[in-house]
């Protein structure tokens, strides 16, 4: 399944090669004496914004026979220039877990000693996070979004474990935690008993909107409940299961169904809701925002499609696929997106649609791929000078998306977005 003709695949391959060529070697380092928390040097450890993500691009191209492995080692060396972070800020997209993911995908079997050390570090981090999360639930307190999200939380760490060691006990412990996360917490706060277990005590929107002072329920893939839903479903599809997993998947899906909004152009979901919206049952968002992977209809549709496939629910599967198809047919929604990156741009929209189409019950979504590819190719270079080189927010991710469309194969990289 590609939906693309020979010429389109060739154009995607050529642009992927051009972008990869601009990333052959890391730029000279200009911040040797800056060790502040905001120093650009820390981006090297980032799957999203830096060297770790670029290594994944070059590793998969080398494995496909399109280049040699020299750039892989150069970018891995840059990523490990400083001691790797394994503290509170570490997660799938940053620090030791990001390097573990990069090394596992970019150079499997090449550095066994380093890989073993990274796995040990990830294991310790997961144990620490799980202990804290269960203690928080036992105390009847709300989670931070970074306890469970994809970027820094246990969902992202679980995504790595599912790829690296799907038969291990630790990934099942993460799934056990996610099952608990879907159950209500008896917290004595403004959200009350009607809030889901993933209602967060903090909100990234609070600083710009005081309505989020009492927390939020986030719907997205990157920081919201669609991430845990995707991981629970992906694990179940691989027959990695724990008690209560199917019920947890159904609870999240029912929540998403309850909050689904209807519009002439098709269904959509809020990005997040406030405590007042929770209690009134009405979203103040007046329509769908940009169709991004991170918060928009595409990511939510993929999460619900994966859940439906895991539970063999054809009705729910059709609804998820129809939601994406109608989004892609709406010129007003498509006009909201021109950034070429994976996280919130055209590459993410294209990669998500490609994966949904591959599992879809009908070929309708495949028909959208040529137009989406043309849009990405037209906007690929619409980034400012000195743009980030990384995988999720940078040019490496654009190149890897085009590589996937050109070759019809993705390898393991989409696991960092919970697409596959």
Secondary structure per residue as TSV (DSSP state, phi and psi in degrees):
chain	resnum	aa	ss	phi	psi
A	1	X	-	360.0	117.1
A	2	X	-	-133.2	-36.7
A	3	X	-	73.1	5.6
A	4	X	-	-116.1	146.3
A	5	X	-	-87.2	176.5
A	6	X	H	-60.5	-40.4
A	7	X	H	-64.5	-39.8
A	8	X	H	-68.6	-40.0
A	9	X	H	-65.4	-37.1
A	10	X	H	-65.8	-39.9
A	11	X	H	-65.0	-39.9
A	12	X	H	-64.6	-42.3
A	13	X	H	-64.2	-41.3
A	14	X	H	-64.5	-43.3
A	15	X	H	-69.1	-37.9
A	16	X	H	-59.8	-41.4
A	17	X	H	-66.2	-42.3
A	18	X	H	-61.4	-46.7
A	19	X	H	-64.5	-40.4
A	20	X	H	-64.5	-36.4
A	21	X	H	-62.9	-35.6
A	22	X	T	-70.3	-11.5
A	23	X	T	-114.9	24.0
A	24	X	S	-60.5	-43.0
A	25	X	S	-132.0	144.2
A	26	X	-	-61.9	147.4
A	27	X	-	-67.2	154.0
A	28	X	-	-55.6	140.8
A	29	X	-	-79.9	130.8
A	30	X	-	-115.2	10.7
A	31	X	-	-131.3	42.0
A	32	X	T	-60.4	-31.7
A	33	X	T	-103.3	11.3
A	34	X	-	-107.9	104.7
A	35	X	-	-112.7	20.1
A	36	X	S	-68.8	160.1
A	37	X	T	-57.8	-27.5
A	38	X	T	-96.6	10.7
A	39	X	-	-64.1	138.1
A	40	X	G	-60.4	-16.6
A	41	X	G	-60.6	-30.0
A	42	X	G	-72.8	-15.3
A	43	X	G	-64.3	-21.6
A	44	X	G	-57.6	-32.6
A	45	X	G	-85.4	8.7
A	46	X	B	-99.3	127.7
A	47	X	T	-69.8	-32.8
A	48	X	T	-77.1	-47.3
A	49	X	T	-118.1	0.5
A	50	X	S	-146.6	-150.1
A	51	X	H	-62.9	-37.7
A	52	X	H	-58.5	-41.4
A	53	X	H	-69.2	-36.6
A	54	X	H	-65.9	-35.4
A	55	X	H	-60.2	-36.5
A	56	X	H	-62.5	-45.1
A	57	X	H	-55.0	-54.2
A	58	X	H	-68.1	-32.8
A	59	X	H	-64.4	-44.8
A	60	X	H	-70.6	-33.5
A	61	X	H	-67.7	-38.0
A	62	X	H	-66.3	-41.1
A	63	X	H	-64.9	-26.3
A	64	X	T	-85.5	0.4
A	65	X	T	78.1	18.4
A	66	X	S	-95.6	-8.8
A	67	X	S	-165.0	166.8
A	68	X	-	-87.9	176.4
A	69	X	S	-90.6	3.2
A	70	X	H	-55.7	-46.9
A	71	X	H	-63.7	-30.0
A	72	X	H	-59.1	-48.7
A	73	X	H	-68.4	-34.5
A	74	X	H	-64.8	-42.6
A	75	X	H	-75.2	-33.4
A	76	X	H	-66.0	-38.0
A	77	X	H	-63.1	-41.3
A	78	X	H	-65.4	-39.2
A	79	X	H	-64.8	-26.5
A	80	X	T	-106.1	21.9
A	81	X	S	-59.6	-38.9
A	82	X	S	-114.9	166.4
A	83	X	-	-57.0	136.7
A	84	X	-	-76.5	141.8
A	85	X	-	-80.9	132.5
A	86	X	-	-136.2	27.2
A	87	X	S	-98.6	-152.7
A	88	X	T	-60.0	-30.7
A	89	X	T	-84.3	-7.1
A	90	X	-	-77.7	149.5
A	91	X	B	-175.4	-169.9
A	92	X	T	-56.5	-34.1
A	93	X	T	-93.5	-3.1
A	94	X	B	-154.5	141.6
A	95	X	S	85.5	-154.4
A	96	X	H	-57.4	-41.6
A	97	X	H	-64.4	-35.7
A	98	X	H	-64.2	-41.2
A	99	X	H	-67.3	-36.8
A	100	X	H	-62.0	-45.6
A	101	X	H	-61.8	-45.4
A	102	X	H	-62.4	-46.2
A	103	X	H	-66.2	-40.8
A	104	X	H	-61.9	-37.4
A	105	X	H	-91.6	-33.3
A	106	X	H	-87.6	-34.0
A	107	X	S	-143.1	59.6
A	108	X	T	-61.5	129.8
A	109	X	T	79.5	-0.7
A	110	X	T	-83.5	-36.8
A	111	X	-	-126.2	73.5
A	112	X	H	-62.5	-36.8
A	113	X	H	-65.3	-45.4
A	114	X	H	-64.4	-39.0
A	115	X	H	-65.0	-41.3
A	116	X	H	-63.7	-41.2
A	117	X	H	-64.8	-40.3
A	118	X	H	-66.1	-41.0
A	119	X	H	-61.5	-40.1
A	120	X	H	-62.0	-42.8
A	121	X	H	-64.1	-42.2
A	122	X	H	-64.1	-40.8
A	123	X	H	-59.9	-46.4
A	124	X	H	-62.2	-41.1
A	125	X	H	-63.8	-43.5
A	126	X	H	-63.6	-43.5
A	127	X	H	-57.5	-46.3
A	128	X	H	-62.0	-45.5
A	129	X	H	-66.9	-40.0
A	130	X	H	-65.7	-41.8
A	131	X	H	-59.9	-45.4
A	132	X	H	-66.2	-39.4
A	133	X	H	-66.2	-44.6
A	134	X	H	-66.9	-36.4
A	135	X	H	-64.3	-39.2
A	136	X	H	-63.1	-45.3
A	137	X	H	-63.5	-44.1
A	138	X	H	-60.0	-30.8
A	139	X	T	-85.0	-1.2
A	140	X	T	69.0	36.4
A	141	X	-	-109.6	159.1
A	142	X	-	-81.9	150.8
A	143	X	B	-83.1	157.3
A	144	X	-	-78.3	151.6
A	145	X	H	-60.9	-27.8
A	146	X	H	-79.4	-5.0
A	147	X	H	-69.0	-39.4
A	148	X	H	-121.4	-5.9
A	149	X	-	-74.6	178.0
A	150	X	S	-76.5	-38.2
A	151	X	S	-71.1	-44.6
A	152	X	S	-125.8	-14.9
A	153	X	S	-95.6	-167.0
A	154	X	H	-70.6	-23.8
A	155	X	H	-63.8	-45.3
A	156	X	H	-65.3	-41.8
A	157	X	H	-64.5	-37.2
A	158	X	H	-65.7	-35.3
A	159	X	H	-62.4	-40.5
A	160	X	H	-64.6	-46.0
A	161	X	H	-63.5	-37.5
A	162	X	H	-64.1	-34.1
A	163	X	H	-79.3	-42.4
A	164	X	H	-80.6	-42.0
A	165	X	-	-145.5	66.6
A	166	X	T	-64.0	-21.7
A	167	X	T	-89.2	-0.7
A	168	X	S	-80.5	164.1
A	169	X	H	-73.3	-30.4
A	170	X	H	-67.1	-39.0
A	171	X	H	-64.7	-33.6
A	172	X	H	-69.3	-32.3
A	173	X	H	-66.6	-36.2
A	174	X	H	-65.3	-42.2
A	175	X	H	-63.3	-40.6
A	176	X	H	-56.8	-43.7
A	177	X	H	-62.1	-44.5
A	178	X	H	-63.7	-34.0
A	179	X	H	-61.3	-44.3
A	180	X	H	-63.8	-36.8
A	181	X	H	-59.4	-31.4
A	182	X	T	-78.5	-8.3
A	183	X	S	-93.0	147.7
A	184	X	-	-59.5	148.2
A	185	X	-	-107.2	130.7
A	186	X	-	-85.1	68.0
A	187	X	-	-91.1	141.5
A	188	X	-	-90.8	82.0
A	189	X	S	-148.0	-177.4
A	190	X	S	-66.4	-30.3
A	191	X	S	-66.6	-42.5
A	192	X	-	76.1	-168.4
A	193	X	T	-70.0	-18.8
A	194	X	T	-79.9	-6.4
A	195	X	S	-81.4	145.0
A	196	X	-	-73.7	165.8
A	197	X	T	-62.9	-20.3
A	198	X	T	-95.2	10.7
A	199	X	-	-63.0	122.3
A	200	X	B	-91.5	146.8
A	201	X	S	-76.9	-23.3
A	202	X	-	-112.6	168.3
A	203	X	-	-151.4	129.5
A	204	X	T	-67.9	-16.0
A	205	X	T	-89.4	-5.6
A	206	X	T	-61.4	-39.6
A	207	X	T	-64.5	-28.1
A	208	X	T	-103.7	-8.0
A	209	X	-	-150.8	106.1
A	210	X	G	-64.3	-11.1
A	211	X	G	-64.0	-17.5
A	212	X	G	-95.5	13.8
A	213	X	T	-61.0	-28.8
A	214	X	T	-94.0	17.7
A	215	X	-	97.4	-166.2
A	216	X	B	-161.3	163.2
A	217	X	E	-113.2	117.9
A	218	X	E	-98.8	133.7
A	219	X	-	-95.9	-12.3
A	220	X	S	-77.8	175.9
A	221	X	S	-79.2	-39.2
A	222	X	S	-73.7	-45.8
A	223	X	S	-124.1	-2.1
A	224	X	S	-115.5	-164.1
A	225	X	H	-75.2	-16.0
A	226	X	H	-67.4	-24.9
A	227	X	H	-66.0	-55.7
A	228	X	H	-56.2	-39.2
A	229	X	H	-59.4	-44.9
A	230	X	H	-63.4	-44.0
A	231	X	H	-64.9	-44.6
A	232	X	H	-58.4	-40.6
A	233	X	H	-73.2	-43.7
A	234	X	H	-60.6	-41.3
A	235	X	H	-64.0	-44.1
A	236	X	H	-63.6	-36.1
A	237	X	H	-66.1	-24.4
A	238	X	T	-94.1	9.5
A	239	X	T	62.5	31.6
A	240	X	-	-102.1	102.9
A	241	X	-	-137.3	153.9
A	242	X	-	-133.0	167.7
A	243	X	T	-60.4	135.5
A	244	X	T	84.4	-0.6
A	245	X	H	-65.1	-45.0
A	246	X	H	-64.6	-40.0
A	247	X	H	-64.3	-37.7
A	248	X	H	-65.1	-43.7
A	249	X	H	-58.2	-44.9
A	250	X	H	-65.5	-37.7
A	251	X	H	-61.1	-45.5
A	252	X	H	-65.8	-43.7
A	253	X	H	-61.1	-38.3
A	254	X	H	-66.3	-38.9
A	255	X	H	-60.2	-46.3
A	256	X	H	-64.5	-36.1
A	257	X	H	-65.7	-41.6
A	258	X	H	-63.3	-32.4
A	259	X	T	-100.0	5.8
A	260	X	-	-68.1	131.1
A	261	X	B	-103.2	148.9
A	262	X	-	-110.8	139.8
A	263	X	-	-145.3	161.3
A	264	X	T	-55.3	-33.2
A	265	X	T	-82.6	-6.0
A	266	X	-	130.0	174.1
A	267	X	-	-73.8	155.5
A	268	X	B	-153.6	168.7
A	269	X	-	-128.0	150.0
A	270	X	-	-64.2	156.8
A	271	X	S	-71.7	-40.4
A	272	X	E	-161.5	161.0
A	273	X	E	-128.5	150.8
A	274	X	-	-88.0	173.3
A	275	X	H	-65.9	-33.7
A	276	X	H	-66.6	-41.6
A	277	X	H	-63.9	-37.8
A	278	X	H	-57.9	-45.9
A	279	X	H	-76.5	-31.1
A	280	X	H	-86.1	-18.7
A	281	X	T	73.8	18.4
A	282	X	-	-129.9	133.5
A	283	X	-	-86.1	138.1
A	284	X	-	-86.4	-10.2
A	285	X	-	-66.9	132.2
A	286	X	-	-94.0	2.7
A	287	X	S	171.1	176.0
A	288	X	-	-67.1	143.2
A	289	X	-	-93.5	-153.9
A	290	X	-	-65.5	144.7
A	291	X	-	-82.2	69.4
A	292	X	-	-96.9	163.3
A	293	X	T	-65.1	-41.9
A	294	X	T	-70.7	-39.5
A	295	X	T	-131.1	-16.6
A	296	X	S	-88.8	-174.1
A	297	X	H	-56.0	-41.0
A	298	X	H	-56.3	-49.6
A	299	X	H	-64.4	-42.8
A	300	X	H	-66.6	-35.7
A	301	X	H	-65.9	-42.1
A	302	X	H	-64.0	-43.0
A	303	X	H	-59.1	-44.2
A	304	X	H	-73.1	-32.6
A	305	X	H	-64.2	-44.4
A	306	X	H	-60.0	-41.4
A	307	X	H	-62.3	-43.8
A	308	X	H	-64.0	-41.3
A	309	X	H	-64.1	-40.0
A	310	X	H	-65.1	-36.2
A	311	X	H	-95.8	1.1
A	312	X	T	55.2	46.6
A	313	X	-	-105.2	95.6
A	314	X	H	-67.9	-32.2
A	315	X	H	-65.1	-47.6
A	316	X	H	-66.4	-37.2
A	317	X	H	-61.4	-47.1
A	318	X	H	-61.0	-40.4
A	319	X	H	-63.9	-42.0
A	320	X	H	-65.3	-45.2
A	321	X	H	-67.0	-36.6
A	322	X	H	-66.3	-38.0
A	323	X	H	-60.4	-42.9
A	324	X	H	-69.3	-42.7
A	325	X	H	-59.9	-41.3
A	326	X	H	-70.8	-35.4
A	327	X	H	-59.5	-46.8
A	328	X	H	-69.4	-18.1
A	329	X	T	-91.9	-0.8
A	330	X	-	-99.9	106.9
A	331	X	H	-62.9	-26.5
A	332	X	H	-69.8	-39.2
A	333	X	H	-69.4	-43.8
A	334	X	H	-63.6	-30.4
A	335	X	T	-68.4	-16.2
A	336	X	T	-78.0	-7.4
A	337	X	-	-127.4	124.7
A	338	X	-	-141.1	-17.4
A	339	X	-	-56.7	133.6
A	340	X	-	-83.7	-6.0
A	341	X	S	-75.3	171.5
A	342	X	T	-73.2	-48.7
A	343	X	T	-59.7	-53.6
A	344	X	T	-130.5	23.8
A	345	X	S	-130.9	-161.3
A	346	X	H	-67.2	-35.6
A	347	X	H	-63.8	-40.4
A	348	X	H	-65.4	-40.2
A	349	X	H	-62.4	-43.9
A	350	X	H	-67.9	-45.9
A	351	X	H	-62.7	-40.8
A	352	X	H	-65.0	-46.1
A	353	X	H	-61.7	-39.2
A	354	X	H	-60.3	-43.1
A	355	X	H	-73.1	-40.2
A	356	X	H	-62.7	-43.6
A	357	X	H	-62.7	-35.8
A	358	X	H	-63.3	-29.0
A	359	X	H	-104.5	0.2
A	360	X	-	-71.9	152.9
A	361	X	S	-77.1	-21.1
A	362	X	S	-129.2	161.8
A	363	X	S	-84.2	5.3
A	364	X	T	-59.4	-39.3
A	365	X	G	-69.2	-32.1
A	366	X	G	-58.9	-32.5
A	367	X	G	-65.5	-19.3
A	368	X	G	-83.7	-15.8
A	369	X	H	-62.9	-42.8
A	370	X	H	-58.7	-44.0
A	371	X	H	-65.8	-41.8
A	372	X	H	-63.9	-39.4
A	373	X	H	-63.7	-43.9
A	374	X	H	-59.4	-40.2
A	375	X	H	-65.2	-43.5
A	376	X	H	-63.3	-44.5
A	377	X	H	-60.8	-36.5
A	378	X	H	-70.4	-26.6
A	379	X	H	-110.2	4.8
A	380	X	T	-54.7	-39.2
A	381	X	T	-97.0	15.0
A	382	X	-	-81.8	56.6
A	383	X	S	-129.6	145.9
A	384	X	-	-67.1	159.3
A	385	X	T	-58.0	134.5
A	386	X	T	79.3	20.2
A	387	X	-	-58.9	157.4
A	388	X	-	-61.0	141.2
A	389	X	-	-89.6	-5.1
A	390	X	S	-68.9	-176.1
A	391	X	S	-81.5	-50.4
A	392	X	S	-88.4	-32.0
A	393	X	S	-116.5	6.9
A	394	X	S	-130.4	-170.1
A	395	X	H	-71.1	-24.2
A	396	X	H	-62.8	-37.8
A	397	X	H	-68.2	-35.9
A	398	X	H	-64.0	-46.3
A	399	X	H	-61.6	-40.0
A	400	X	H	-70.7	-35.2
A	401	X	H	-61.6	-45.3
A	402	X	H	-65.5	-38.1
A	403	X	H	-59.8	-43.1
A	404	X	H	-62.5	-45.0
A	405	X	H	-66.5	-35.5
A	406	X	H	-70.7	-38.6
A	407	X	H	-96.2	-18.7
A	408	X	S	76.3	11.5
A	409	X	-	-134.3	148.3
A	410	X	-	-114.1	-21.5
A	411	X	T	68.0	-155.0
A	412	X	T	-96.2	-1.4
A	413	X	G	-62.7	-32.7
A	414	X	G	-64.4	-10.1
A	415	X	G	-61.2	-27.5
A	416	X	G	-73.6	-10.3
A	417	X	G	-112.4	3.7
A	418	X	T	56.9	34.7
A	419	X	-	-87.2	-24.2
A	420	X	-	-160.8	360.0
